[in-house]
Amino acid sequence: MVPEDAARAWGPTTTTINDAIEAWQANGWDDLSPSTARRYEGVWRVNIRDSIGRRRIASLGPYDVERYFRGLKTAGLSQASVR
């Protein structure tokens, strides 16, 4: 649930991957261990934020996601990291 005082207009046409990750971080990462939270932050910053993270969730299809995953593998990330 998004707080009522959220500055963003949330909805299927406005929410990006980055918006969703930032909301999850603000409302869920407290339950994670510090090392897991740091790893997630690093993965987001290096592999997601400036690429697919800018895309609106509603604009992504299976082909887009599969192409993104294949790009990560081609860039040398392990299968476990991509998963």
N, CA, C and O atoms as a Maestro MAE file, in Angstrom:
{
 s_m_m2io_version
 :::
 2.0.0
}

f_m_ct {
 s_m_title
 :::
 protein
 m_atom[332] {
  # First column is atom index #
  i_m_mmod_type
  r_m_x_coord
  r_m_y_coord
  r_m_z_coord
  i_m_residue_number
  s_m_chain_name
  s_m_pdb_residue_name
  s_m_pdb_atom_name
  i_m_atomic_number
  :::
  1 25 0.838 -1.172 0.000 1 A "MET " " N  " 7
  2 3 0.000 0.000 0.000 1 A "MET " " CA " 6
  3 2 0.890 1.245 0.000 1 A "MET " " C  " 6
  4 15 1.868 1.323 0.743 1 A "MET " " O  " 8
  5 25 0.545 2.187 -0.820 2 A "VAL " " N  " 7
  6 3 1.315 3.422 -0.949 2 A "VAL " " CA " 6
  7 2 0.774 4.439 0.050 2 A "VAL " " C  " 6
  8 15 -0.439 4.633 0.131 2 A "VAL " " O  " 8
  9 25 1.649 5.092 0.812 3 A "PRO " " N  " 7
  10 3 1.187 6.112 1.755 3 A "PRO " " CA " 6
  11 2 0.422 7.221 1.035 3 A "PRO " " C  " 6
  12 15 0.738 7.583 -0.098 3 A "PRO " " O  " 8
  13 25 -0.591 7.751 1.719 4 A "GLU " " N  " 7
  14 3 -1.424 8.799 1.120 4 A "GLU " " CA " 6
  15 2 -0.626 10.053 0.781 4 A "GLU " " C  " 6
  16 15 -0.969 10.772 -0.157 4 A "GLU " " O  " 8
  17 25 0.429 10.318 1.535 5 A "ASP " " N  " 7
  18 3 1.201 11.533 1.295 5 A "ASP " " CA " 6
  19 2 2.314 11.335 0.273 5 A "ASP " " C  " 6
  20 15 3.199 12.181 0.145 5 A "ASP " " O  " 8
  21 25 2.275 10.226 -0.451 6 A "ALA " " N  " 7
  22 3 3.314 9.969 -1.465 6 A "ALA " " CA " 6
  23 2 3.282 11.065 -2.512 6 A "ALA " " C  " 6
  24 15 2.215 11.491 -2.956 6 A "ALA " " O  " 8
  25 25 4.457 11.511 -2.896 7 A "ALA " " N  " 7
  26 3 4.551 12.611 -3.849 7 A "ALA " " CA " 6
  27 2 4.260 12.166 -5.278 7 A "ALA " " C  " 6
  28 15 3.921 12.997 -6.120 7 A "ALA " " O  " 8
  29 25 4.383 10.895 -5.564 8 A "ARG " " N  " 7
  30 3 4.189 10.385 -6.914 8 A "ARG " " CA " 6
  31 2 2.735 10.020 -7.159 8 A "ARG " " C  " 6
  32 15 2.002 9.669 -6.235 8 A "ARG " " O  " 8
  33 25 2.341 10.106 -8.395 9 A "ALA " " N  " 7
  34 3 1.033 9.592 -8.797 9 A "ALA " " CA " 6
  35 2 1.239 8.132 -9.165 9 A "ALA " " C  " 6
  36 15 1.854 7.839 -10.191 9 A "ALA " " O  " 8
  37 25 0.747 7.227 -8.365 10 A "TRP " " N  " 7
  38 3 0.961 5.800 -8.567 10 A "TRP " " CA " 6
  39 2 -0.155 5.208 -9.402 10 A "TRP " " C  " 6
  40 15 -1.326 5.543 -9.223 10 A "TRP " " O  " 8
  41 25 0.207 4.343 -10.298 11 A "GLY " " N  " 7
  42 3 -0.765 3.645 -11.110 11 A "GLY " " CA " 6
  43 2 -0.064 2.826 -12.172 11 A "GLY " " C  " 6
  44 15 1.150 2.944 -12.344 11 A "GLY " " O  " 8
  45 25 -0.802 2.002 -12.885 12 A "PRO " " N  " 7
  46 3 -0.182 1.108 -13.847 12 A "PRO " " CA " 6
  47 2 0.514 1.827 -14.996 12 A "PRO " " C  " 6
  48 15 1.393 1.249 -15.636 12 A "PRO " " O  " 8
  49 25 0.142 3.064 -15.269 13 A "THR " " N  " 7
  50 3 0.786 3.762 -16.378 13 A "THR " " CA " 6
  51 2 1.922 4.672 -15.921 13 A "THR " " C  " 6
  52 15 2.633 5.228 -16.759 13 A "THR " " O  " 8
  53 25 2.108 4.836 -14.626 14 A "THR " " N  " 7
  54 3 3.150 5.738 -14.140 14 A "THR " " CA " 6
  55 2 4.241 5.032 -13.365 14 A "THR " " C  " 6
  56 15 5.333 5.581 -13.221 14 A "THR " " O  " 8
  57 25 3.993 3.849 -12.867 15 A "THR " " N  " 7
  58 3 4.944 3.170 -12.014 15 A "THR " " CA " 6
  59 2 6.041 2.498 -12.838 15 A "THR " " C  " 6
  60 15 5.769 1.668 -13.705 15 A "THR " " O  " 8
  61 25 7.273 2.872 -12.549 16 A "THR " " N  " 7
  62 3 8.418 2.250 -13.209 16 A "THR " " CA " 6
  63 2 8.964 1.141 -12.318 16 A "THR " " C  " 6
  64 15 8.572 1.008 -11.159 16 A "THR " " O  " 8
  65 25 9.862 0.361 -12.870 17 A "ILE " " N  " 7
  66 3 10.562 -0.650 -12.071 17 A "ILE " " CA " 6
  67 2 11.278 0.038 -10.913 17 A "ILE " " C  " 6
  68 15 11.242 -0.452 -9.785 17 A "ILE " " O  " 8
  69 25 11.924 1.161 -11.181 18 A "ASN " " N  " 7
  70 3 12.616 1.899 -10.111 18 A "ASN " " CA " 6
  71 2 11.648 2.331 -9.018 18 A "ASN " " C  " 6
  72 15 11.962 2.216 -7.834 18 A "ASN " " O  " 8
  73 25 10.467 2.831 -9.407 19 A "ASP " " N  " 7
  74 3 9.471 3.229 -8.406 19 A "ASP " " CA " 6
  75 2 9.104 2.052 -7.514 19 A "ASP " " C  " 6
  76 15 9.021 2.189 -6.293 19 A "ASP " " O  " 8
  77 25 8.886 0.901 -8.128 20 A "ALA " " N  " 7
  78 3 8.484 -0.290 -7.372 20 A "ALA " " CA " 6
  79 2 9.606 -0.731 -6.428 20 A "ALA " " C  " 6
  80 15 9.347 -1.081 -5.277 20 A "ALA " " O  " 8
  81 25 10.839 -0.715 -6.908 21 A "ILE " " N  " 7
  82 3 11.958 -1.121 -6.053 21 A "ILE " " CA " 6
  83 2 12.141 -0.131 -4.911 21 A "ILE " " C  " 6
  84 15 12.382 -0.537 -3.775 21 A "ILE " " O  " 8
  85 25 12.031 1.154 -5.197 22 A "GLU " " N  " 7
  86 3 12.171 2.160 -4.135 22 A "GLU " " CA " 6
  87 2 11.065 2.020 -3.095 22 A "GLU " " C  " 6
  88 15 11.321 2.178 -1.902 22 A "GLU " " O  " 8
  89 25 9.853 1.729 -3.524 23 A "ALA " " N  " 7
  90 3 8.751 1.527 -2.581 23 A "ALA " " CA " 6
  91 2 8.981 0.276 -1.748 23 A "ALA " " C  " 6
  92 15 8.736 0.278 -0.542 23 A "ALA " " O  " 8
  93 25 9.450 -0.789 -2.384 24 A "TRP " " N  " 7
  94 3 9.760 -2.020 -1.665 24 A "TRP " " CA " 6
  95 2 10.876 -1.782 -0.654 24 A "TRP " " C  " 6
  96 15 10.825 -2.278 0.472 24 A "TRP " " O  " 8
  97 25 11.881 -1.020 -1.067 25 A "GLN " " N  " 7
  98 3 12.995 -0.704 -0.173 25 A "GLN " " CA " 6
  99 2 12.495 0.063 1.055 25 A "GLN " " C  " 6
  100 15 12.908 -0.223 2.179 25 A "GLN " " O  " 8
  101 25 11.613 1.026 0.840 26 A "ALA " " N  " 7
  102 3 11.102 1.851 1.935 26 A "ALA " " CA " 6
  103 2 10.147 1.087 2.843 26 A "ALA " " C  " 6
  104 15 9.970 1.449 4.006 26 A "ALA " " O  " 8
  105 25 9.536 0.039 2.318 27 A "ASN " " N  " 7
  106 3 8.496 -0.638 3.087 27 A "ASN " " CA " 6
  107 2 8.711 -2.145 3.160 27 A "ASN " " C  " 6
  108 15 7.738 -2.898 3.187 27 A "ASN " " O  " 8
  109 25 9.939 -2.595 3.191 28 A "GLY " " N  " 7
  110 3 10.128 -4.028 3.273 28 A "GLY " " CA " 6
  111 2 11.543 -4.473 3.545 28 A "GLY " " C  " 6
  112 15 11.762 -5.590 4.013 28 A "GLY " " O  " 8
  113 25 12.499 -3.629 3.265 29 A "TRP " " N  " 7
  114 3 13.878 -4.055 3.442 29 A "TRP " " CA " 6
  115 2 14.300 -4.080 4.902 29 A "TRP " " C  " 6
  116 15 15.352 -4.634 5.223 29 A "TRP " " O  " 8
  117 25 13.515 -3.500 5.788 30 A "ASP " " N  " 7
  118 3 13.857 -3.543 7.211 30 A "ASP " " CA " 6
  119 2 13.872 -4.975 7.731 30 A "ASP " " C  " 6
  120 15 14.546 -5.273 8.717 30 A "ASP " " O  " 8
  121 25 13.131 -5.860 7.070 31 A "ASP " " N  " 7
  122 3 13.064 -7.255 7.486 31 A "ASP " " CA " 6
  123 2 14.246 -8.076 6.965 31 A "ASP " " C  " 6
  124 15 14.429 -9.223 7.372 31 A "ASP " " O  " 8
  125 25 15.038 -7.504 6.081 32 A "LEU " " N  " 7
  126 3 16.180 -8.218 5.511 32 A "LEU " " CA " 6
  127 2 17.421 -8.026 6.366 32 A "LEU " " C  " 6
  128 15 17.533 -7.056 7.116 32 A "LEU " " O  " 8
  129 25 18.345 -8.960 6.242 33 A "SER " " N  " 7
  130 3 19.625 -8.771 6.933 33 A "SER " " CA " 6
  131 2 20.353 -7.602 6.270 33 A "SER " " C  " 6
  132 15 20.113 -7.314 5.097 33 A "SER " " O  " 8
  133 25 21.229 -6.935 6.996 34 A "PRO " " N  " 7
  134 3 21.969 -5.817 6.409 34 A "PRO " " CA " 6
  135 2 22.763 -6.217 5.164 34 A "PRO " " C  " 6
  136 15 22.833 -5.444 4.208 34 A "PRO " " O  " 8
  137 25 23.356 -7.401 5.160 35 A "SER " " N  " 7
  138 3 24.139 -7.809 3.992 35 A "SER " " CA " 6
  139 2 23.238 -8.063 2.784 35 A "SER " " C  " 6
  140 15 23.620 -7.748 1.657 35 A "SER " " O  " 8
  141 25 22.055 -8.624 2.999 36 A "THR " " N  " 7
  142 3 21.116 -8.842 1.896 36 A "THR " " CA " 6
  143 2 20.634 -7.508 1.343 36 A "THR " " C  " 6
  144 15 20.557 -7.336 0.127 36 A "THR " " O  " 8
  145 25 20.310 -6.568 2.215 37 A "ALA " " N  " 7
  146 3 19.858 -5.243 1.770 37 A "ALA " " CA " 6
  147 2 20.952 -4.547 0.961 37 A "ALA " " C  " 6
  148 15 20.661 -3.913 -0.053 37 A "ALA " " O  " 8
  149 25 22.214 -4.661 1.403 38 A "ARG " " N  " 7
  150 3 23.319 -4.054 0.654 38 A "ARG " " CA " 6
  151 2 23.477 -4.715 -0.718 38 A "ARG " " C  " 6
  152 15 23.724 -4.040 -1.717 38 A "ARG " " O  " 8
  153 25 23.332 -6.027 -0.753 39 A "ARG " " N  " 7
  154 3 23.463 -6.731 -2.037 39 A "ARG " " CA " 6
  155 2 22.347 -6.305 -2.986 39 A "ARG " " C  " 6
  156 15 22.606 -6.025 -4.156 39 A "ARG " " O  " 8
  157 25 21.116 -6.254 -2.499 40 A "TYR " " N  " 7
  158 3 19.996 -5.818 -3.334 40 A "TYR " " CA " 6
  159 2 20.218 -4.405 -3.849 40 A "TYR " " C  " 6
  160 15 19.965 -4.117 -5.019 40 A "TYR " " O  " 8
  161 25 20.687 -3.530 -2.979 41 A "GLU " " N  " 7
  162 3 20.963 -2.143 -3.368 41 A "GLU " " CA " 6
  163 2 22.007 -2.100 -4.472 41 A "GLU " " C  " 6
  164 15 21.860 -1.358 -5.443 41 A "GLU " " O  " 8
  165 25 23.063 -2.896 -4.325 42 A "GLY " " N  " 7
  166 3 24.112 -2.943 -5.337 42 A "GLY " " CA " 6
  167 2 23.614 -3.482 -6.668 42 A "GLY " " C  " 6
  168 15 23.937 -2.932 -7.721 42 A "GLY " " O  " 8
  169 25 22.839 -4.541 -6.630 43 A "VAL " " N  " 7
  170 3 22.290 -5.113 -7.865 43 A "VAL " " CA " 6
  171 2 21.402 -4.089 -8.553 43 A "VAL " " C  " 6
  172 15 21.481 -3.912 -9.768 43 A "VAL " " O  " 8
  173 25 20.561 -3.417 -7.781 44 A "TRP " " N  " 7
  174 3 19.673 -2.404 -8.361 44 A "TRP " " CA " 6
  175 2 20.494 -1.273 -8.986 44 A "TRP " " C  " 6
  176 15 20.248 -0.878 -10.126 44 A "TRP " " O  " 8
  177 25 21.470 -0.755 -8.237 45 A "ARG " " N  " 7
  178 3 22.261 0.383 -8.704 45 A "ARG " " CA " 6
  179 2 23.073 0.046 -9.959 45 A "ARG " " C  " 6
  180 15 23.157 0.861 -10.878 45 A "ARG " " O  " 8
  181 25 23.663 -1.137 -10.001 46 A "VAL " " N  " 7
  182 3 24.542 -1.497 -11.109 46 A "VAL " " CA " 6
  183 2 23.787 -2.043 -12.322 46 A "VAL " " C  " 6
  184 15 24.137 -1.725 -13.459 46 A "VAL " " O  " 8
  185 25 22.756 -2.859 -12.093 47 A "ASN " " N  " 7
  186 3 22.138 -3.599 -13.191 47 A "ASN " " CA " 6
  187 2 20.725 -3.175 -13.583 47 A "ASN " " C  " 6
  188 15 20.249 -3.549 -14.655 47 A "ASN " " O  " 8
  189 25 20.059 -2.415 -12.753 48 A "ILE " " N  " 7
  190 3 18.639 -2.133 -13.011 48 A "ILE " " CA " 6
  191 2 18.349 -0.647 -13.165 48 A "ILE " " C  " 6
  192 15 17.713 -0.235 -14.135 48 A "ILE " " O  " 8
  193 25 18.806 0.152 -12.223 49 A "ARG " " N  " 7
  194 3 18.401 1.553 -12.097 49 A "ARG " " CA " 6
  195 2 18.471 2.355 -13.400 49 A "ARG " " C  " 6
  196 15 17.513 3.044 -13.751 49 A "ARG " " O  " 8
  197 25 19.581 2.274 -14.109 50 A "ASP " " N  " 7
  198 3 19.763 3.119 -15.291 50 A "ASP " " CA " 6
  199 2 19.393 2.422 -16.596 50 A "ASP " " C  " 6
  200 15 19.604 2.973 -17.676 50 A "ASP " " O  " 8
  201 25 18.849 1.225 -16.502 51 A "SER " " N  " 7
  202 3 18.444 0.512 -17.721 51 A "SER " " CA " 6
  203 2 16.955 0.192 -17.648 51 A "SER " " C  " 6
  204 15 16.123 1.085 -17.812 51 A "SER " " O  " 8
  205 25 16.620 -1.041 -17.410 52 A "ILE " " N  " 7
  206 3 15.209 -1.448 -17.396 52 A "ILE " " CA " 6
  207 2 14.433 -0.780 -16.257 52 A "ILE " " C  " 6
  208 15 13.205 -0.703 -16.308 52 A "ILE " " O  " 8
  209 25 15.132 -0.306 -15.245 53 A "GLY " " N  " 7
  210 3 14.480 0.348 -14.116 53 A "GLY " " CA " 6
  211 2 13.705 1.596 -14.483 53 A "GLY " " C  " 6
  212 15 12.781 1.988 -13.771 53 A "GLY " " O  " 8
  213 25 14.071 2.218 -15.576 54 A "ARG " " N  " 7
  214 3 13.382 3.442 -16.019 54 A "ARG " " CA " 6
  215 2 12.089 3.148 -16.768 54 A "ARG " " C  " 6
  216 15 11.294 4.053 -17.023 54 A "ARG " " O  " 8
  217 25 11.883 1.898 -17.116 55 A "ARG " " N  " 7
  218 3 10.702 1.526 -17.907 55 A "ARG " " CA " 6
  219 2 9.462 1.410 -17.034 55 A "ARG " " C  " 6
  220 15 9.525 0.966 -15.888 55 A "ARG " " O  " 8
  221 25 8.335 1.821 -17.603 56 A "ARG " " N  " 7
  222 3 7.063 1.630 -16.915 56 A "ARG " " CA " 6
  223 2 6.744 0.141 -16.910 56 A "ARG " " C  " 6
  224 15 6.899 -0.531 -17.929 56 A "ARG " " O  " 8
  225 25 6.305 -0.372 -15.784 57 A "ILE " " N  " 7
  226 3 6.006 -1.796 -15.650 57 A "ILE " " CA " 6
  227 2 4.983 -2.225 -16.691 57 A "ILE " " C  " 6
  228 15 5.124 -3.285 -17.301 57 A "ILE " " O  " 8
  229 25 3.956 -1.410 -16.898 58 A "ALA " " N  " 7
  230 3 2.894 -1.762 -17.844 58 A "ALA " " CA " 6
  231 2 3.390 -1.839 -19.277 58 A "ALA " " C  " 6
  232 15 2.733 -2.444 -20.124 58 A "ALA " " O  " 8
  233 25 4.548 -1.231 -19.568 59 A "SER " " N  " 7
  234 3 5.055 -1.241 -20.934 59 A "SER " " CA " 6
  235 2 5.924 -2.464 -21.225 59 A "SER " " C  " 6
  236 15 6.293 -2.700 -22.376 59 A "SER " " O  " 8
  237 25 6.249 -3.233 -20.205 60 A "LEU " " N  " 7
  238 3 7.126 -4.388 -20.381 60 A "LEU " " CA " 6
  239 2 6.342 -5.636 -20.723 60 A "LEU " " C  " 6
  240 15 5.308 -5.926 -20.121 60 A "LEU " " O  " 8
  241 25 6.845 -6.361 -21.689 61 A "GLY " " N  " 7
  242 3 6.280 -7.654 -22.036 61 A "GLY " " CA " 6
  243 2 7.289 -8.746 -21.757 61 A "GLY " " C  " 6
  244 15 8.429 -8.452 -21.397 61 A "GLY " " O  " 8
  245 25 6.897 -9.998 -21.915 62 A "PRO " " N  " 7
  246 3 7.824 -11.105 -21.671 62 A "PRO " " CA " 6
  247 2 9.090 -11.020 -22.520 62 A "PRO " " C  " 6
  248 15 10.178 -11.345 -22.044 62 A "PRO " " O  " 8
  249 25 8.957 -10.590 -23.758 63 A "TYR " " N  " 7
  250 3 10.123 -10.475 -24.635 63 A "TYR " " CA " 6
  251 2 11.123 -9.461 -24.079 63 A "TYR " " C  " 6
  252 15 12.330 -9.703 -24.095 63 A "TYR " " O  " 8
  253 25 10.622 -8.328 -23.588 64 A "ASP " " N  " 7
  254 3 11.505 -7.298 -23.025 64 A "ASP " " CA " 6
  255 2 12.287 -7.828 -21.829 64 A "ASP " " C  " 6
  256 15 13.489 -7.592 -21.703 64 A "ASP " " O  " 8
  257 25 11.597 -8.537 -20.966 65 A "VAL " " N  " 7
  258 3 12.236 -9.067 -19.762 65 A "VAL " " CA " 6
  259 2 13.248 -10.141 -20.134 65 A "VAL " " C  " 6
  260 15 14.355 -10.151 -19.596 65 A "VAL " " O  " 8
  261 25 12.891 -11.046 -21.044 66 A "GLU " " N  " 7
  262 3 13.811 -12.096 -21.476 66 A "GLU " " CA " 6
  263 2 15.044 -11.498 -22.154 66 A "GLU " " C  " 6
  264 15 16.162 -11.956 -21.919 66 A "GLU " " O  " 8
  265 25 14.851 -10.494 -22.979 67 A "ARG " " N  " 7
  266 3 15.975 -9.825 -23.642 67 A "ARG " " CA " 6
  267 2 16.894 -9.166 -22.607 67 A "ARG " " C  " 6
  268 15 18.117 -9.214 -22.737 67 A "ARG " " O  " 8
  269 25 16.307 -8.560 -21.594 68 A "TYR " " N  " 7
  270 3 17.088 -7.947 -20.523 68 A "TYR " " CA " 6
  271 2 17.917 -9.003 -19.787 68 A "TYR " " C  " 6
  272 15 19.112 -8.809 -19.562 68 A "TYR " " O  " 8
  273 25 17.284 -10.123 -19.413 69 A "PHE " " N  " 7
  274 3 17.999 -11.198 -18.729 69 A "PHE " " CA " 6
  275 2 19.135 -11.748 -19.583 69 A "PHE " " C  " 6
  276 15 20.228 -12.004 -19.078 69 A "PHE " " O  " 8
  277 25 18.878 -11.928 -20.870 70 A "ARG " " N  " 7
  278 3 19.927 -12.424 -21.764 70 A "ARG " " CA " 6
  279 2 21.091 -11.436 -21.839 70 A "ARG " " C  " 6
  280 15 22.250 -11.844 -21.916 70 A "ARG " " O  " 8
  281 25 20.784 -10.150 -21.818 71 A "GLY " " N  " 7
  282 3 21.839 -9.134 -21.821 71 A "GLY " " CA " 6
  283 2 22.711 -9.204 -20.574 71 A "GLY " " C  " 6
  284 15 23.928 -9.028 -20.643 71 A "GLY " " O  " 8
  285 25 22.071 -9.463 -19.423 72 A "LEU " " N  " 7
  286 3 22.844 -9.606 -18.188 72 A "LEU " " CA " 6
  287 2 23.778 -10.813 -18.264 72 A "LEU " " C  " 6
  288 15 24.936 -10.738 -17.853 72 A "LEU " " O  " 8
  289 25 23.267 -11.921 -18.793 73 A "LYS " " N  " 7
  290 3 24.093 -13.123 -18.936 73 A "LYS " " CA " 6
  291 2 25.240 -12.869 -19.903 73 A "LYS " " C  " 6
  292 15 26.373 -13.279 -19.651 73 A "LYS " " O  " 8
  293 25 24.949 -12.195 -21.004 74 A "THR " " N  " 7
  294 3 25.988 -11.868 -21.992 74 A "THR " " CA " 6
  295 2 27.058 -10.966 -21.377 74 A "THR " " C  " 6
  296 15 28.233 -11.054 -21.735 74 A "THR " " O  " 8
  297 25 26.645 -10.101 -20.454 75 A "ALA " " N  " 7
  298 3 27.589 -9.193 -19.792 75 A "ALA " " CA " 6
  299 2 28.446 -9.905 -18.750 75 A "ALA " " C  " 6
  300 15 29.355 -9.308 -18.173 75 A "ALA " " O  " 8
  301 25 28.149 -11.197 -18.511 76 A "GLY " " N  " 7
  302 3 28.995 -11.972 -17.612 76 A "GLY " " CA " 6
  303 2 28.419 -12.273 -16.246 76 A "GLY " " C  " 6
  304 15 29.105 -12.876 -15.420 76 A "GLY " " O  " 8
  305 25 27.184 -11.878 -15.976 77 A "LEU " " N  " 7
  306 3 26.593 -12.203 -14.683 77 A "LEU " " CA " 6
  307 2 26.264 -13.684 -14.624 77 A "LEU " " C  " 6
  308 15 25.883 -14.285 -15.628 77 A "LEU " " O  " 8
  309 25 26.410 -14.262 -13.453 78 A "SER " " N  " 7
  310 3 26.095 -15.673 -13.289 78 A "SER " " CA " 6
  311 2 24.579 -15.887 -13.319 78 A "SER " " C  " 6
  312 15 23.796 -14.955 -13.137 78 A "SER " " O  " 8
  313 25 24.198 -17.123 -13.549 79 A "GLN " " N  " 7
  314 3 22.763 -17.445 -13.557 79 A "GLN " " CA " 6
  315 2 22.126 -17.110 -12.223 79 A "GLN " " C  " 6
  316 15 20.999 -16.617 -12.182 79 A "GLN " " O  " 8
  317 25 22.836 -17.372 -11.120 80 A "ALA " " N  " 7
  318 3 22.304 -17.065 -9.789 80 A "ALA " " CA " 6
  319 2 22.083 -15.560 -9.612 80 A "ALA " " C  " 6
  320 15 21.087 -15.149 -9.018 80 A "ALA " " O  " 8
  321 25 22.998 -14.740 -10.120 81 A "SER " " N  " 7
  322 3 22.838 -13.288 -10.011 81 A "SER " " CA " 6
  323 2 21.663 -12.797 -10.852 81 A "SER " " C  " 6
  324 15 20.913 -11.919 -10.426 81 A "SER " " O  " 8
  325 25 21.507 -13.357 -12.027 82 A "VAL " " N  " 7
  326 3 20.400 -12.945 -12.894 82 A "VAL " " CA " 6
  327 2 19.076 -13.343 -12.263 82 A "VAL " " C  " 6
  328 15 18.111 -12.580 -12.303 82 A "VAL " " O  " 8
  329 25 19.028 -14.526 -11.685 83 A "ARG " " N  " 7
  330 3 17.795 -14.975 -11.033 83 A "ARG " " CA " 6
  331 2 17.450 -14.053 -9.894 83 A "ARG " " C  " 6
  332 15 16.443 -14.260 -9.216 83 A "ARG " " O  " 8
  :::
 }
 m_bond[331] {
  # First column is bond index #
  i_m_from
  i_m_to
  i_m_order
  :::
  1 1 2 1
  2 2 3 1
  3 3 4 2
  4 3 5 1
  5 5 6 1
  6 6 7 1
  7 7 8 2
  8 7 9 1
  9 9 10 1
  10 10 11 1
  11 11 12 2
  12 11 13 1
  13 13 14 1
  14 14 15 1
  15 15 16 2
  16 15 17 1
  17 17 18 1
  18 18 19 1
  19 19 20 2
  20 19 21 1
  21 21 22 1
  22 22 23 1
  23 23 24 2
  24 23 25 1
  25 25 26 1
  26 26 27 1
  27 27 28 2
  28 27 29 1
  29 29 30 1
  30 30 31 1
  31 31 32 2
  32 31 33 1
  33 33 34 1
  34 34 35 1
  35 35 36 2
  36 35 37 1
  37 37 38 1
  38 38 39 1
  39 39 40 2
  40 39 41 1
  41 41 42 1
  42 42 43 1
  43 43 44 2
  44 43 45 1
  45 45 46 1
  46 46 47 1
  47 47 48 2
  48 47 49 1
  49 49 50 1
  50 50 51 1
  51 51 52 2
  52 51 53 1
  53 53 54 1
  54 54 55 1
  55 55 56 2
  56 55 57 1
  57 57 58 1
  58 58 59 1
  59 59 60 2
  60 59 61 1
  61 61 62 1
  62 62 63 1
  63 63 64 2
  64 63 65 1
  65 65 66 1
  66 66 67 1
  67 67 68 2
  68 67 69 1
  69 69 70 1
  70 70 71 1
  71 71 72 2
  72 71 73 1
  73 73 74 1
  74 74 75 1
  75 75 76 2
  76 75 77 1
  77 77 78 1
  78 78 79 1
  79 79 80 2
  80 79 81 1
  81 81 82 1
  82 82 83 1
  83 83 84 2
  84 83 85 1
  85 85 86 1
  86 86 87 1
  87 87 88 2
  88 87 89 1
  89 89 90 1
  90 90 91 1
  91 91 92 2
  92 91 93 1
  93 93 94 1
  94 94 95 1
  95 95 96 2
  96 95 97 1
  97 97 98 1
  98 98 99 1
  99 99 100 2
  100 99 101 1
  101 101 102 1
  102 102 103 1
  103 103 104 2
  104 103 105 1
  105 105 106 1
  106 106 107 1
  107 107 108 2
  108 107 109 1
  109 109 110 1
  110 110 111 1
  111 111 112 2
  112 111 113 1
  113 113 114 1
  114 114 115 1
  115 115 116 2
  116 115 117 1
  117 117 118 1
  118 118 119 1
  119 119 120 2
  120 119 121 1
  121 121 122 1
  122 122 123 1
  123 123 124 2
  124 123 125 1
  125 125 126 1
  126 126 127 1
  127 127 128 2
  128 127 129 1
  129 129 130 1
  130 130 131 1
  131 131 132 2
  132 131 133 1
  133 133 134 1
  134 134 135 1
  135 135 136 2
  136 135 137 1
  137 137 138 1
  138 138 139 1
  139 139 140 2
  140 139 141 1
  141 141 142 1
  142 142 143 1
  143 143 144 2
  144 143 145 1
  145 145 146 1
  146 146 147 1
  147 147 148 2
  148 147 149 1
  149 149 150 1
  150 150 151 1
  151 151 152 2
  152 151 153 1
  153 153 154 1
  154 154 155 1
  155 155 156 2
  156 155 157 1
  157 157 158 1
  158 158 159 1
  159 159 160 2
  160 159 161 1
  161 161 162 1
  162 162 163 1
  163 163 164 2
  164 163 165 1
  165 165 166 1
  166 166 167 1
  167 167 168 2
  168 167 169 1
  169 169 170 1
  170 170 171 1
  171 171 172 2
  172 171 173 1
  173 173 174 1
  174 174 175 1
  175 175 176 2
  176 175 177 1
  177 177 178 1
  178 178 179 1
  179 179 180 2
  180 179 181 1
  181 181 182 1
  182 182 183 1
  183 183 184 2
  184 183 185 1
  185 185 186 1
  186 186 187 1
  187 187 188 2
  188 187 189 1
  189 189 190 1
  190 190 191 1
  191 191 192 2
  192 191 193 1
  193 193 194 1
  194 194 195 1
  195 195 196 2
  196 195 197 1
  197 197 198 1
  198 198 199 1
  199 199 200 2
  200 199 201 1
  201 201 202 1
  202 202 203 1
  203 203 204 2
  204 203 205 1
  205 205 206 1
  206 206 207 1
  207 207 208 2
  208 207 209 1
  209 209 210 1
  210 210 211 1
  211 211 212 2
  212 211 213 1
  213 213 214 1
  214 214 215 1
  215 215 216 2
  216 215 217 1
  217 217 218 1
  218 218 219 1
  219 219 220 2
  220 219 221 1
  221 221 222 1
  222 222 223 1
  223 223 224 2
  224 223 225 1
  225 225 226 1
  226 226 227 1
  227 227 228 2
  228 227 229 1
  229 229 230 1
  230 230 231 1
  231 231 232 2
  232 231 233 1
  233 233 234 1
  234 234 235 1
  235 235 236 2
  236 235 237 1
  237 237 238 1
  238 238 239 1
  239 239 240 2
  240 239 241 1
  241 241 242 1
  242 242 243 1
  243 243 244 2
  244 243 245 1
  245 245 246 1
  246 246 247 1
  247 247 248 2
  248 247 249 1
  249 249 250 1
  250 250 251 1
  251 251 252 2
  252 251 253 1
  253 253 254 1
  254 254 255 1
  255 255 256 2
  256 255 257 1
  257 257 258 1
  258 258 259 1
  259 259 260 2
  260 259 261 1
  261 261 262 1
  262 262 263 1
  263 263 264 2
  264 263 265 1
  265 265 266 1
  266 266 267 1
  267 267 268 2
  268 267 269 1
  269 269 270 1
  270 270 271 1
  271 271 272 2
  272 271 273 1
  273 273 274 1
  274 274 275 1
  275 275 276 2
  276 275 277 1
  277 277 278 1
  278 278 279 1
  279 279 280 2
  280 279 281 1
  281 281 282 1
  282 282 283 1
  283 283 284 2
  284 283 285 1
  285 285 286 1
  286 286 287 1
  287 287 288 2
  288 287 289 1
  289 289 290 1
  290 290 291 1
  291 291 292 2
  292 291 293 1
  293 293 294 1
  294 294 295 1
  295 295 296 2
  296 295 297 1
  297 297 298 1
  298 298 299 1
  299 299 300 2
  300 299 301 1
  301 301 302 1
  302 302 303 1
  303 303 304 2
  304 303 305 1
  305 305 306 1
  306 306 307 1
  307 307 308 2
  308 307 309 1
  309 309 310 1
  310 310 311 1
  311 311 312 2
  312 311 313 1
  313 313 314 1
  314 314 315 1
  315 315 316 2
  316 315 317 1
  317 317 318 1
  318 318 319 1
  319 319 320 2
  320 319 321 1
  321 321 322 1
  322 322 323 1
  323 323 324 2
  324 323 325 1
  325 325 326 1
  326 326 327 1
  327 327 328 2
  328 327 329 1
  329 329 330 1
  330 330 331 1
  331 331 332 2
  :::
 }
}
